[in-house]
Amino acid sequence: MIFLILLSIGAFVYRKEPGFTLFSGPFFVASILFIAAVYQEVWIFDKKKRTVVYEFGLVFAHRRKVFLFDEIEAFELTHFKKGTRSMKTGVKRGANRLYVTFSLVMHHEEKHDIEIIRLKKSAGRTEHAAVVIARYCGVELICDAEPDEETRDE
């Protein structure tokens, strides 16, 4: 946020230069940072109303999706590997990482990803949250086998 403020000041000063447009220099970067700063993505699990609410978008212009507990078939927790190994050296490439996905599966074959995160960064928090949320909502949790220690990120 401080970086955004400094860039905004720079854009204000830079506006007096010849050739200044809205898509030049600090003003453009400050605009992108401002949009990133006001973007939000929120999941709300409400047991009293028996709903799951997903809100996403800019703070002042966002979209809301509401899912009823009765429409939810299960929560799903899956682990997957992204990327490939180099055939010559056997060394991992940059994209070859393990990920965990926590999803909401609806009765009508629709699936909504709640979180997709690197397994190393999650450190078990996503798995724990999935169990707690599934119990709280009273909905089944479908979980694939967690990867062994050999296949974990280093």
N, C-alpha and C positions, 0 to 999 in steps of 0.2 A: 504494500500500500504506500509506503514511503517512497519507493521507486516511482510509483505512478504519480505522486504529488510532484516529485522533482522533475519528471518528464513533462508534466503539465506546465510547470513554470518555464521550462525550456521551450516548450511549444509556444507559449504566450510571448516570450522574448523573440523567438525565431520568426513569428508571424510578420514582423516588420521587414524582413529580408525580401529582396526582389526574387520573384519566381516561387514564392510560397504558395502551396496549394494544400488542400485538406489531406492529400495522400503523400505528403512529403515529410521526411524527418521525424522529429520527436512527437508531433501531433498524431501521426498515424500510429506509432508505437504506443503512445498514451491511450489512444482510443481502443486499441486491442486489449491493453491491460485493464482498462475500465470495464470492458465487456466481460473479460475473464473474472474480474473481481465481483461483479454483480450476478454471475451465474450461480444457480443453486440446484441441487438435486437432493430430495428428501423423501424417505420412506417412513410412513407413520402407521404403526400397528395399533389399532384401537379395539380392545376386547369388548368394551361396553357396546359400541355401535356395530361390532362384528364386521369391521371393514379394514382393508389395507389401502392407504392413500399414497399415491406416488405423485409428487409435485416436482416439476423440472422447468428450467428456463431462467430468464432474467428475473430479478426480484420484482420489478414493476410490470412484467409481461411474462407470466408463466402459465403452464398447462397443468391440469390436474386429472389424474385417472383414479377411479375408485373401484376396488375389487371387493366383493362380498366374500366372507369366509366360506359360504355355501358354494361359491363358484370355484374355489381353490381345491384342486385335486391333491396336491402335495407341494412341499418345498423340496428342492433338489440341490444336492451338493456334489459337484463333480471336480475331478482333478484331471488336467491335461497338460501335455507338453507342446510347446510352440517352437518351431524351428527344426533344424536338421543338424546332424553331425557331419563334419568334413570327412569324406571318404579316405582321403590321403593320409591325414595326420591323426584322425580320431579325436581331434580337439573340438570342444564345443564352440559354436559360433555365437555371436552376441544375442541372437534371438532364441537360442535353445534354452528355454527356461521353463520351469514348472509353474502352473497357474492353478488357482482354485476358483470355481464359479459357484455362487449361491443364487439360485433361481426360484421363481414362483411359477408353478405349473398349473394351468387352468384345466377344467374339465373338457373344454372344447379344443384341446390340442394346442392351445396358445401358451407361449412361454415368455416370461419377462425376467431378464437378468437383474438381480438386485446388486450384486457386486462381482467383479472380475478383478482379481488381484494376484500378484506373484505370491507363490506359496511361502517363499522365504520372508517376504515383507509381512504377510499375514501372521506368521508364527503361531498358528493355531487359533487366533482370535476369530476368524471367519467361521471356522468349524464350531467353535463354542457358541458364537452368536446364532448360528443356524439352529443348533439344538435348543437354545433358550427361546428363540422366536417360534419354532415349531411347537414346542410345549405350550407356550403362552397362547398361541392361536388355536391349539387343539387340532392341528393338522399333521399328517404323516410327514416324516422327513426321509427322503430317499437319498442314500449316500453310497457312492462307489467306494471301493477300498482305497485307503490312503496309500500313497506311494511309499515303497520301502526306503530305508536310509541310503541305499546305493544310488537311487535315482533322484534324490533330493538335490537342490541347488547347492553349489559349494560357495 
